[in-house]
Amino acid sequence: MANNNPNSEVSPSETPKIHSYKTSGDIEVPEKIIDQIIGQKEAVETVKKAAKQRRNVLLIGEPGVGKSMLAKGMAELLPPEELQDILVYPNMEDNHNPLIGVMPAGEGKNVVTNYKIKAKGQEERKNMFMIAIIILILIIGFMMKQYLAAIIAAGIVLLVLMQMKPRSTVMVPKLLINNDRKNMAPFIDATGAHAGALLGDVRHDPYQSGGLGTPAHERVEPGMIHRANKGVLYIDEVGSLKMKTQQELLTAMQEKKYQITGQSETSSGAMVRSQEVPCDFVLVASGNLHVLEGMHIALRSRIRGYGYEVYMKDTMKDTPENRDKLVQFVAQEVKKDGRIPHFSRKAVGEIIHEAQRRAGKKESLTLKLRDLGGLVRAAGDIAKGEKADEVTVEHVLSAKKLARTLEQQIADRYIVQKKRYRVFKSEGGEVGKVNGLAIIGDRSGIIMPIAAEAAPAQSKDEGKIIATGKLGEIAKEAVQNVSALIKKHTGTDISNYDIHIQFMQSYEGVEGDSASVSVATAVVSALENIPVDQSVALTGSLSIRGDVLPVGGVTGKIEAAAESGLRKVLIPKSNMDDVLIEDHYRKMIEIVPVETLSDVLEHALVGKGKKSLLDKMQKITDIVPKGILQKPATH
């Protein structure tokens, strides 16, 4: 097996040297959320500037890289002394247009209390008056010995007095937003909120006629934009909001105030419209690159013109300083969870090793820390179940098997099923059939058998390349490029053939050009009638000059090949530093780096005809002129 670059991998026993600690419990965890964010230095600096100047921010990046944490950290940086209480008052002149009152935080509660005391005093005076009148009627009736008449008269008077309202009824205002005793600016997560929850609403009242219903001001409900006043409104996948809702959100951002009305036209709340309610919030919107397609142009322009757009990193360089940050991350996750033991020094080293594997490229550490945090918690749960004092390397290794992603579970099932039904072979040789490798999800490898067959061309003009297997655009283009490669490197004129290429059982579809090497090998085998070694797996992209280019997910692909019982895997030489397979796979499979199509065919083909083909390819390569013409011919 080819040796990997030792600098690209840290063994499970290695840990950062900056901190001297025995367990993650010895690591100091920062109090502020903004200081707990790992590997996003540029984004953190931008958010700090945005918080200071109250600018809006658009965060774009992969899930789990810290977008919501940045938004929460921004709320911590905003000054809490500006917080306000908001009250909604009844409007005596127009019941359907409640009034809005704004005052410093903490005073709203006192105002409502004072109104309640006044209302209670008025109610008590009314009750005392009713009791006095009823007693007087009863006394007079009993003195005149008209008992029944006195009781009936008292009942009638009671009903009348209960229906009567004083000329100036004290109506208690509703405390719409209460920021009493809050020492931090609000952080409101409005992800996935419907229009009523986001913009505010007025509850429906079926008893609105006849004066029996709830007063309009008591039915007014604040939206998340109002609750985020003087704080942060966070919306993930902002492009998923309806365009009308995005337009209303833009209006609220521009005006810093927004009226509350019923969101349903069939509701009695649609007749109510409050005065404008303050909503001076900082918007932090987020999502991946695709979210920009559904984002309102004016909303994005508003953010870009009066704020910042930040593209979040998904990896960071593998340095001692950054490994040290991952130690801090493990300590943070244990503290946040509160139910799992701390990690030993070697267990932390295994987490760092996994961060290298998940990065998918050399000298890098993943920043998809939400997923990595899941591994931390799974290992902690195992240790907790065993009543261990600390999490060990063995617990982390067990957690890797327990906390497999859905894609990993599907990949394992694919391998078992394809073995059972002999979709691919792991020994012997076959003409026109290769064991390709693919990735599902982020990093789960699967075997993708590819078969090729060459038949006489039906067209007199030229042959065709026909590929099946739910191919994406890039994959189709890669297949077409194979014909130019074969003409150049083998000298075979494929215009006389119709070449059929099948990606077998590729129900999930094929995208990308990482199967170029496999396709070319299968086609050459079919054309030249030379068997392919079925114990070999292949991955790699081909340039039209025949060079093998790097691809993603090589670690997962190699592990899938090993799980499938294959003995050798060919990968691009430039990917060798990206290989971080688990230790138990190292003895199971040989990794061979390749640079050209000739290298691929030398290791993949077997049997008669192989040597003569390679010799022919070498002669053709020697004939092809190298370099660039300095003075091309002109006409």
C-alpha positions as CSV (number, residue, x, y, z in Angstrom):
1,M,0.0,0.0,0.0
2,A,1.3,3.5,-0.8
3,N,2.3,5.5,2.2
4,N,0.3,8.6,3.1
5,N,1.8,12.0,3.9
6,P,2.4,11.8,7.7
7,N,2.1,15.6,8.0
8,S,-1.5,15.4,6.8
9,E,-2.7,13.2,9.6
10,V,-2.7,13.3,13.4
11,S,-2.8,10.0,15.3
12,P,-5.6,9.6,17.9
13,S,-3.0,9.9,20.6
14,E,-1.8,13.3,19.4
15,T,-3.4,16.5,20.9
16,P,-2.6,20.2,20.6
17,K,0.5,21.2,22.6
18,I,-0.7,24.7,23.5
19,H,-2.9,23.7,26.4
20,S,-1.7,21.5,29.2
21,Y,-4.7,19.5,30.4
22,K,-5.7,16.0,31.4
23,T,-9.4,16.2,30.3
24,S,-11.5,18.7,28.5
25,G,-12.8,19.8,31.9
26,D,-9.5,21.7,32.4
27,I,-10.2,23.9,29.4
28,E,-11.6,27.3,30.1
29,V,-14.8,28.0,28.1
30,P,-15.4,31.7,27.1
31,E,-18.6,33.3,28.5
32,K,-19.6,35.2,25.4
33,I,-21.0,33.3,22.5
34,I,-19.1,35.4,20.0
35,D,-15.8,34.1,21.6
36,Q,-17.0,30.5,21.3
37,I,-17.2,30.6,17.5
38,I,-14.4,28.4,16.0
39,G,-12.5,29.1,12.7
40,Q,-14.6,32.0,11.4
41,K,-12.3,34.9,12.3
42,E,-13.2,37.1,9.3
43,A,-16.9,36.5,9.9
44,V,-16.6,37.3,13.6
45,E,-14.8,40.6,12.9
46,T,-17.4,41.6,10.3
47,V,-20.3,40.8,12.8
48,K,-18.5,42.9,15.5
49,K,-18.4,45.8,13.1
50,A,-22.0,45.3,12.1
51,A,-23.1,45.2,15.8
52,K,-21.3,48.4,16.6
53,Q,-22.9,50.3,13.7
54,R,-26.2,48.3,13.7
55,R,-25.8,47.0,10.2
56,N,-27.7,44.1,8.6
57,V,-25.8,40.9,7.7
58,L,-26.3,38.1,5.2
59,L,-24.5,34.9,6.1
60,I,-24.0,32.3,3.4
61,G,-22.5,28.9,4.0
62,E,-23.0,25.2,4.5
63,P,-25.3,24.0,7.4
64,G,-23.6,23.6,10.8
65,V,-20.7,26.1,10.3
66,G,-21.9,28.6,13.0
67,K,-24.4,31.0,11.3
68,S,-27.0,31.0,14.1
69,M,-24.2,31.3,16.7
70,L,-22.9,34.4,15.0
71,A,-26.4,35.9,15.1
72,K,-26.7,35.1,18.8
73,G,-23.3,36.5,19.4
74,M,-24.3,39.7,17.6
75,A,-27.3,40.1,20.0
76,E,-24.8,40.0,22.9
77,L,-22.8,42.9,21.5
78,L,-25.8,45.2,21.1
79,P,-26.4,47.7,23.9
80,P,-29.3,46.5,26.2
81,E,-29.8,50.0,27.7
82,E,-31.9,51.0,24.6
83,L,-34.6,48.4,25.2
84,Q,-38.2,49.6,25.2
85,D,-41.6,48.4,26.5
86,I,-44.5,48.7,24.0
87,L,-48.1,49.0,25.1
88,V,-51.3,49.0,23.0
89,Y,-54.2,51.2,24.2
90,P,-57.9,51.2,23.3
91,N,-58.9,54.0,21.0
92,M,-62.2,55.5,22.2
93,E,-62.7,57.4,19.0
94,D,-62.0,54.4,16.7
95,N,-62.1,51.0,18.3
96,H,-60.5,49.4,15.2
97,N,-57.4,51.6,15.4
98,P,-55.7,50.8,18.7
99,L,-53.1,53.3,19.9
100,I,-49.4,52.4,20.6
101,G,-47.3,53.7,23.5
102,V,-43.5,53.4,23.8
103,M,-41.5,53.8,27.0
104,P,-38.2,52.7,28.6
105,A,-37.9,49.1,29.6
106,G,-39.5,48.2,32.9
107,E,-42.0,51.0,32.9
108,G,-44.7,49.3,30.9
109,K,-45.5,46.8,33.7
110,N,-46.0,49.7,36.1
111,V,-48.4,51.5,33.7
112,V,-50.5,48.3,33.3
113,T,-50.5,47.8,37.1
114,N,-51.8,51.4,37.7
115,Y,-54.6,50.9,35.1
116,K,-55.6,47.6,36.7
117,I,-55.8,49.3,40.1
118,K,-58.0,52.1,38.7
119,A,-60.2,49.5,36.9
120,K,-60.5,47.4,40.0
121,G,-61.5,50.5,42.1
122,Q,-64.2,51.4,39.5
123,E,-65.5,47.9,39.5
124,E,-65.6,47.8,43.4
125,R,-67.5,51.2,43.5
126,K,-70.0,49.8,40.9
127,N,-70.5,46.6,43.0
128,M,-71.0,48.6,46.2
129,F,-73.6,50.8,44.5
130,M,-75.4,47.7,43.2
131,I,-75.4,46.1,46.6
132,A,-76.7,49.2,48.3
133,I,-79.6,49.6,45.8
134,I,-80.6,45.9,46.2
135,I,-80.5,46.0,50.0
136,L,-82.6,49.2,50.0
137,I,-85.2,47.5,47.7
138,L,-85.3,44.5,49.9
139,I,-85.7,46.5,53.1
140,I,-88.6,48.5,51.6
141,G,-90.2,45.4,50.3
142,F,-89.9,43.6,53.6
143,M,-91.2,46.6,55.5
144,M,-94.3,46.7,53.2
145,K,-94.5,42.9,53.5
146,Q,-94.2,42.5,49.7
147,Y,-91.6,39.8,49.9
148,L,-92.0,38.3,46.4
149,A,-92.3,41.7,44.7
150,A,-89.2,42.9,46.5
151,I,-87.1,39.9,45.4
152,I,-88.3,40.3,41.7
153,A,-87.6,44.0,41.8
154,A,-84.1,43.4,43.2
155,G,-83.3,40.8,40.5
156,I,-84.5,43.2,37.7
157,V,-82.4,46.0,39.1
158,L,-79.4,43.7,39.4
159,L,-79.6,42.8,35.7
160,V,-80.0,46.4,34.6
161,L,-77.1,47.6,36.7
162,M,-74.9,44.8,35.4
163,Q,-75.6,45.9,31.8
164,M,-75.0,49.6,32.5
165,K,-71.5,50.9,31.8
166,P,-70.1,54.0,33.4
167,R,-69.6,57.0,31.3
168,S,-65.8,56.7,31.5
169,T,-64.9,53.1,31.7
170,V,-61.3,52.4,32.6
171,M,-59.9,50.0,30.0
172,V,-56.6,48.4,30.8
173,P,-53.9,48.6,28.1
174,K,-52.1,45.5,26.9
175,L,-48.4,45.1,27.4
176,L,-47.3,44.1,23.9
177,I,-43.6,43.9,24.4
178,N,-42.1,43.5,27.9
179,N,-38.4,44.0,28.3
180,D,-38.4,44.4,32.1
181,R,-35.2,43.1,33.8
182,K,-33.6,42.0,30.5
183,N,-29.9,42.6,30.4
184,M,-29.3,41.6,26.8
185,A,-30.7,42.8,23.5
186,P,-33.4,40.4,22.2
187,F,-32.5,37.6,19.8
188,I,-35.5,36.3,17.9
189,D,-35.2,33.3,15.6
190,A,-37.9,33.7,13.0
191,T,-36.8,30.8,10.8
192,G,-39.8,29.3,9.0
193,A,-42.3,31.8,10.6
194,H,-45.5,32.4,8.7
195,A,-46.7,35.9,7.9
196,G,-48.8,36.3,11.1
197,A,-46.0,35.2,13.4
198,L,-43.4,37.3,11.7
199,L,-45.4,40.5,11.1
200,G,-47.9,40.4,13.9
201,D,-51.6,39.5,13.8
202,V,-55.0,40.3,15.3
203,R,-56.9,37.4,16.7
204,H,-60.4,36.6,15.3
205,D,-63.4,37.1,17.6
206,P,-66.7,35.5,16.6
207,Y,-68.6,37.5,19.3
208,Q,-67.6,40.8,17.9
209,S,-71.2,42.0,17.2
210,G,-73.4,43.5,19.9
211,G,-70.5,44.7,22.1
212,L,-70.0,41.2,23.6
213,G,-66.6,40.6,22.0
214,T,-63.1,41.2,23.3
215,P,-61.8,44.8,22.8
216,A,-59.7,45.2,19.7
217,H,-56.6,46.3,21.5
218,E,-56.6,43.1,23.6
219,R,-56.6,41.0,20.4
220,V,-53.5,42.6,18.9
221,E,-50.5,40.1,18.9
222,P,-46.9,41.3,18.2
223,G,-44.9,39.8,15.4
224,M,-41.3,38.6,15.7
225,I,-40.2,41.8,14.0
226,H,-41.7,43.8,17.0
227,R,-40.3,41.5,19.6
228,A,-36.8,41.9,18.0
229,N,-37.0,45.7,18.4
230,K,-33.6,47.0,19.4
231,G,-32.2,43.5,19.0
232,V,-31.5,40.9,16.3
233,L,-34.0,39.2,14.0
234,Y,-32.5,36.0,12.7
235,I,-34.0,34.2,9.6
236,D,-32.4,31.1,8.2
237,E,-33.2,30.1,4.7
238,V,-34.6,33.6,4.1
239,G,-35.3,32.7,0.4
240,S,-38.0,30.3,1.5
241,L,-40.2,33.2,2.7
242,K,-43.0,34.2,0.3
243,M,-42.2,37.2,-1.9
244,K,-45.1,39.2,-0.3
245,T,-43.7,38.5,3.2
246,Q,-40.2,39.5,2.1
247,Q,-41.6,42.8,0.7
248,E,-43.3,43.5,4.0
249,L,-40.1,42.6,5.9
250,L,-38.2,45.1,3.7
251,T,-40.8,47.8,4.5
252,A,-40.3,47.1,8.2
253,M,-36.5,47.3,7.9
254,Q,-36.7,50.6,6.0
255,E,-39.4,52.4,8.2
256,K,-38.3,50.8,11.5
257,K,-42.0,50.6,12.4
258,Y,-44.8,48.4,11.2
259,Q,-48.6,48.4,11.8
260,I,-50.3,45.2,13.1
261,T,-53.4,44.0,11.3
262,G,-55.1,40.6,10.9
263,Q,-53.4,38.5,8.3
264,S,-56.5,36.6,7.2
265,E,-59.1,38.4,5.2
266,T,-61.9,36.2,6.6
267,S,-61.0,37.1,10.2
268,S,-62.6,40.0,12.2
269,G,-58.9,40.9,12.9
270,A,-58.6,42.1,9.3
271,M,-60.8,45.1,10.3
272,V,-58.3,46.1,13.0
273,R,-55.2,48.1,12.2
274,S,-53.0,49.4,15.0
275,Q,-50.9,52.5,15.0
276,E,-47.3,51.8,13.8
277,V,-45.4,49.7,16.2
278,P,-41.6,50.2,16.6
279,C,-39.5,47.4,15.0
280,D,-35.9,48.8,14.9
281,F,-34.2,45.5,14.5
282,V,-30.9,44.3,12.9
283,L,-31.6,41.6,10.4
284,V,-29.3,38.6,10.2
285,A,-30.4,36.5,7.2
286,S,-28.6,33.2,6.3
287,G,-28.7,30.2,4.1
288,N,-26.6,28.4,1.5
289,L,-25.9,29.7,-2.0
290,H,-29.1,28.4,-3.4
291,V,-31.1,30.6,-1.0
292,L,-30.1,33.6,-3.1
293,E,-32.3,32.4,-5.9
294,G,-35.5,32.8,-3.9
295,M,-34.4,36.0,-2.2
296,H,-36.2,39.2,-3.1
297,I,-33.8,41.4,-5.1
298,A,-34.7,44.6,-3.1
299,L,-34.2,42.8,0.2
300,R,-30.8,41.6,-0.7
301,S,-29.9,45.0,-2.1
302,R,-31.0,46.6,1.2
303,I,-28.7,44.2,3.1
304,R,-25.8,44.7,0.7
305,G,-26.2,48.5,0.6
306,Y,-26.6,49.0,4.4
307,G,-24.7,46.1,5.8
308,Y,-22.5,43.1,5.0
309,E,-22.5,39.9,3.0
310,V,-20.3,37.1,4.5
311,Y,-19.4,33.8,3.0
312,M,-18.7,31.3,5.8
313,K,-15.8,28.8,5.6
314,D,-16.4,25.1,5.9
315,T,-12.7,24.2,6.7
316,M,-9.7,25.7,8.3
317,K,-6.0,25.0,8.1
318,D,-4.7,22.1,10.1
319,T,-2.3,24.0,12.4
320,P,-1.5,23.6,16.1
321,E,-3.5,26.8,16.9
322,N,-6.6,25.5,15.1
323,R,-6.4,22.1,16.7
324,D,-6.3,23.9,20.0
325,K,-9.5,25.6,19.0
326,L,-11.1,22.2,18.5
327,V,-10.1,21.3,22.1
328,Q,-12.0,24.4,23.2
329,F,-14.9,23.2,21.0
330,V,-15.1,19.8,22.7
331,A,-15.1,21.5,26.2
332,Q,-17.9,23.9,25.0
333,E,-20.0,21.0,23.8
334,V,-19.7,19.1,27.0
335,K,-20.5,22.2,29.0
336,K,-23.6,23.0,26.8
337,D,-24.9,19.5,27.0
338,G,-24.5,19.3,30.8
339,R,-25.2,15.5,30.9
340,I,-22.1,13.9,29.6
341,P,-18.6,13.5,31.1
342,H,-15.5,15.3,29.9
343,F,-13.2,13.9,27.3
344,S,-9.7,12.5,28.0
345,R,-6.7,13.9,26.2
346,K,-6.6,11.0,23.8
347,A,-10.3,11.1,23.2
348,V,-10.0,14.8,22.2
349,G,-7.2,13.7,19.8
350,E,-9.6,11.2,18.1
351,I,-12.2,14.0,17.7
352,I,-9.5,16.1,16.0
353,H,-8.6,13.1,13.8
354,E,-12.2,12.9,12.7
355,A,-12.2,16.6,12.0
356,Q,-9.4,16.0,9.6
357,R,-11.2,13.1,7.9
358,R,-14.4,15.2,7.5
359,A,-12.6,18.1,6.0
360,G,-12.0,16.0,2.9
361,K,-8.8,17.7,1.8
362,K,-5.2,17.8,2.9
363,E,-4.0,19.9,5.8
364,S,-7.5,21.0,6.7
365,L,-10.0,20.6,9.6
366,T,-13.7,20.7,9.1
367,L,-15.8,23.6,10.4
368,K,-19.1,21.7,10.1
369,L,-19.0,21.6,13.9
370,R,-22.7,20.8,14.4
371,D,-22.1,17.4,12.9
372,L,-18.9,17.0,14.9
373,G,-20.8,18.0,18.0
374,G,-23.2,15.1,17.4
375,L,-20.2,12.8,17.6
376,V,-19.1,14.4,20.8
377,R,-22.5,13.9,22.4
378,A,-22.8,10.3,21.1
379,A,-19.5,9.4,22.6
380,G,-20.5,11.1,25.8
381,D,-23.8,9.1,25.9
382,I,-21.9,5.8,25.5
383,A,-19.5,6.8,28.4
384,K,-22.5,7.9,30.5
385,G,-24.2,4.5,29.8
386,E,-21.1,2.7,31.0
387,K,-20.9,5.1,34.1
388,A,-17.4,6.1,33.1
389,D,-15.7,9.1,34.7
390,E,-14.5,10.4,31.4
391,V,-14.9,9.7,27.7
392,T,-12.1,7.6,26.2
393,V,-10.8,6.8,22.7
394,E,-12.8,3.6,22.7
395,H,-16.0,5.5,23.4
396,V,-15.3,7.9,20.5
397,L,-14.6,4.9,18.1
398,S,-17.9,3.3,19.2
399,A,-19.7,6.5,18.7
400,K,-18.5,6.7,15.1
401,K,-20.3,3.4,14.4
402,L,-23.4,4.4,16.4
403,A,-23.8,8.0,15.1
404,R,-23.6,7.1,11.4
405,T,-25.5,9.5,9.1
406,L,-28.4,8.3,7.0
407,E,-26.2,8.4,3.9
408,Q,-23.6,6.2,5.6
409,Q,-26.4,3.7,6.6
410,I,-27.7,3.7,3.0
411,A,-24.2,3.2,1.6
412,D,-23.7,0.2,3.9
413,R,-27.0,-1.2,2.8
414,Y,-26.1,-0.7,-0.9
415,I,-22.8,-2.5,-0.4
416,V,-24.6,-5.5,1.2
417,Q,-27.3,-5.7,-1.4
418,K,-25.0,-5.4,-4.4
419,K,-22.8,-8.1,-2.9
420,R,-25.8,-10.4,-2.4
421,Y,-27.2,-9.9,-5.9
422,R,-23.7,-10.0,-7.5
423,V,-24.1,-6.6,-9.1
424,F,-20.3,-6.3,-8.9
425,K,-17.5,-8.7,-8.5
426,S,-14.4,-8.5,-6.3
427,E,-12.3,-11.0,-8.1
428,G,-11.5,-12.3,-11.6
429,G,-11.6,-10.2,-14.8
430,E,-14.4,-9.0,-17.1
431,V,-14.4,-7.2,-20.4
432,G,-16.0,-3.7,-20.3
433,K,-16.9,-3.7,-16.7
434,V,-15.3,-1.7,-13.9
435,N,-15.9,-1.0,-10.2
436,G,-16.3,2.8,-10.0
437,L,-16.6,4.7,-6.8
438,A,-19.1,7.5,-5.8
439,I,-20.1,9.6,-2.9
440,I,-23.6,10.1,-1.5
441,G,-24.2,12.9,1.0
442,D,-21.1,14.6,2.2
443,R,-18.6,11.8,2.6
444,S,-20.3,8.3,2.4
445,G,-18.7,6.1,-0.3
446,I,-20.5,3.5,-2.4
447,I,-19.5,1.1,-5.2
448,M,-20.9,2.1,-8.6
449,P,-20.4,-0.6,-11.2
450,I,-20.0,0.7,-14.8
451,A,-20.4,-1.4,-17.9
452,A,-19.5,-0.6,-21.5
453,E,-20.3,-2.4,-24.7
454,A,-19.1,-1.5,-28.3
455,A,-21.4,-2.4,-31.2
456,P,-21.2,-1.6,-34.9
457,A,-22.5,1.9,-35.6
458,Q,-26.0,2.1,-37.0
459,S,-25.3,5.4,-38.6
460,K,-23.1,5.5,-41.7
461,D,-21.7,8.9,-40.8
462,E,-20.5,8.4,-37.2
463,G,-20.9,6.3,-34.1
464,K,-22.6,7.5,-30.9
465,I,-21.9,7.3,-27.2
466,I,-25.1,6.4,-25.4
467,A,-25.0,6.6,-21.5
468,T,-27.8,5.6,-19.2
469,G,-28.1,5.9,-15.4
470,K,-29.8,9.2,-14.5
471,L,-26.7,11.3,-15.4
472,G,-26.4,15.0,-14.6
473,E,-25.1,17.6,-17.0
474,I,-21.5,17.5,-15.8
475,A,-21.5,13.7,-15.9
476,K,-22.9,13.7,-19.5
477,E,-20.1,16.1,-20.6
478,A,-17.5,14.0,-19.0
479,V,-18.7,10.9,-20.8
480,Q,-18.6,12.8,-24.2
481,N,-15.0,13.8,-23.5
482,V,-14.0,10.1,-23.2
483,S,-14.3,9.7,-27.0
484,A,-11.6,12.3,-27.6
485,L,-9.3,10.7,-25.1
486,I,-9.6,7.2,-26.6
487,K,-8.9,8.5,-30.2
488,K,-5.8,10.3,-29.0
489,H,-4.3,7.8,-26.7
490,T,-5.2,4.4,-28.2
491,G,-5.4,5.4,-31.9
492,T,-8.8,3.5,-32.1
493,D,-11.3,5.1,-34.5
494,I,-14.5,4.9,-32.5
495,S,-16.6,6.5,-35.2
496,N,-17.4,2.9,-36.5
497,Y,-18.9,2.0,-33.1
498,D,-21.9,2.8,-31.0
499,I,-20.6,2.7,-27.5
500,H,-23.2,2.0,-24.8
501,I,-22.3,2.9,-21.2
502,Q,-24.4,1.9,-18.2
503,F,-24.1,3.2,-14.7
504,M,-25.6,0.2,-13.0
505,Q,-28.3,0.7,-10.2
506,S,-27.5,4.4,-10.0
507,Y,-31.0,5.2,-8.6
508,E,-29.7,8.3,-6.7
509,G,-28.3,9.8,-10.0
510,V,-24.8,10.6,-11.1
511,E,-23.3,14.1,-11.1
512,G,-19.8,15.4,-11.5
513,D,-16.9,14.0,-13.5
514,S,-15.2,11.8,-10.9
515,A,-16.3,8.7,-12.9
516,S,-14.3,9.8,-16.0
517,V,-11.4,7.4,-15.2
518,S,-13.8,4.5,-14.7
519,V,-15.8,5.2,-17.9
520,A,-12.6,5.5,-20.0
521,T,-11.3,2.2,-18.6
522,A,-14.6,0.4,-19.3
523,V,-14.8,1.7,-22.9
524,V,-11.1,0.9,-23.7
525,S,-11.7,-2.6,-22.3
526,A,-14.8,-3.1,-24.5
527,L,-13.1,-1.8,-27.6
528,E,-9.9,-3.8,-27.2
529,N,-11.5,-6.8,-25.7
530,I,-9.1,-6.8,-22.7
531,P,-10.5,-7.8,-19.3
532,V,-10.6,-5.4,-16.3
533,D,-9.3,-6.7,-12.9
534,Q,-12.5,-6.9,-10.8
535,S,-10.6,-6.6,-7.5
536,V,-9.7,-3.0,-8.4
537,A,-11.8,0.1,-7.8
538,L,-11.3,3.4,-9.6
539,T,-12.0,7.1,-9.1
540,G,-10.7,10.2,-10.7
541,S,-11.4,12.9,-13.3
542,L,-9.7,12.9,-16.7
543,S,-8.7,16.0,-18.6
544,I,-9.0,15.8,-22.4
545,R,-5.2,15.4,-22.5
546,G,-5.4,12.2,-20.5
547,D,-4.2,13.6,-17.1
548,V,-5.9,12.2,-13.9
549,L,-7.3,15.2,-11.9
550,P,-8.2,15.3,-8.2
551,V,-11.7,14.5,-7.0
552,G,-13.6,14.9,-3.7
553,G,-14.4,12.3,-1.1
554,V,-11.5,10.0,-1.6
555,T,-11.4,8.8,2.0
556,G,-15.0,7.6,1.9
557,K,-14.6,6.0,-1.5
558,I,-11.5,4.0,-0.3
559,E,-13.3,2.8,2.8
560,A,-16.3,1.7,0.7
561,A,-14.0,-0.3,-1.6
562,A,-12.4,-1.9,1.4
563,E,-15.8,-2.8,2.9
564,S,-16.8,-4.3,-0.4
565,G,-13.8,-6.7,-0.4
566,L,-11.8,-5.1,-3.1
567,R,-8.1,-5.3,-2.8
568,K,-6.8,-2.3,-4.7
569,V,-8.0,1.2,-5.4
570,L,-6.7,3.7,-7.9
571,I,-6.9,7.4,-7.0
572,P,-5.4,10.6,-8.4
573,K,-1.9,11.2,-7.2
574,S,-2.8,14.7,-6.2
575,N,-5.4,13.3,-3.7
576,M,-2.9,11.2,-1.8
577,D,-2.5,13.8,1.0
578,D,-6.3,13.8,1.4
579,V,-6.4,10.1,2.4
580,L,-7.3,9.7,6.1
581,I,-8.8,6.2,6.3
582,E,-9.4,4.5,9.6
583,D,-6.5,2.3,10.8
584,H,-8.4,-1.0,10.4
585,Y,-8.8,-0.4,6.6
586,R,-5.1,0.0,6.0
587,K,-4.4,-3.7,5.9
588,M,-7.5,-4.4,3.8
589,I,-6.7,-2.4,0.7
590,E,-3.8,-1.1,-1.4
591,I,-4.0,2.5,-2.5
592,V,-2.3,3.2,-5.8
593,P,-1.7,6.8,-7.0
594,V,-2.1,7.4,-10.8
595,E,-1.3,10.4,-12.9
596,T,-2.3,9.5,-16.5
597,L,-4.8,7.3,-18.3
598,S,-1.8,5.0,-19.2
599,D,-1.1,4.5,-15.4
600,V,-4.8,3.6,-14.9
601,L,-4.9,1.0,-17.6
602,E,-1.6,-0.5,-16.5
603,H,-3.1,-1.3,-13.1
604,A,-6.7,-2.0,-14.1
605,L,-6.3,-4.2,-17.2
606,V,-5.3,-7.8,-17.1
607,G,-4.7,-10.7,-19.6
608,K,-3.6,-10.8,-23.3
609,G,-3.5,-7.6,-25.2
610,K,-2.7,-5.4,-22.3
611,K,1.0,-5.1,-23.1
612,S,0.5,-4.4,-26.8
613,L,-2.1,-1.8,-26.0
614,L,0.2,0.0,-23.6
615,D,3.1,-0.1,-26.0
616,K,0.8,1.3,-28.8
617,M,-0.3,4.1,-26.4
618,Q,3.3,4.9,-25.6
619,K,4.2,5.2,-29.3
620,I,1.3,7.5,-29.9
621,T,2.3,9.6,-26.9
622,D,5.8,9.9,-28.2
623,I,4.6,11.0,-31.6
624,V,2.2,13.7,-30.3
625,P,4.2,17.1,-30.3
626,K,4.7,18.6,-26.8
627,G,4.7,22.3,-26.0
628,I,3.0,25.3,-27.6
629,L,3.7,26.6,-31.1
630,Q,5.3,30.0,-30.6
631,K,4.3,31.3,-34.0
632,P,1.0,29.8,-35.2
633,A,0.2,30.0,-38.9
634,T,-1.9,32.9,-40.0
635,H,-4.0,33.3,-43.1
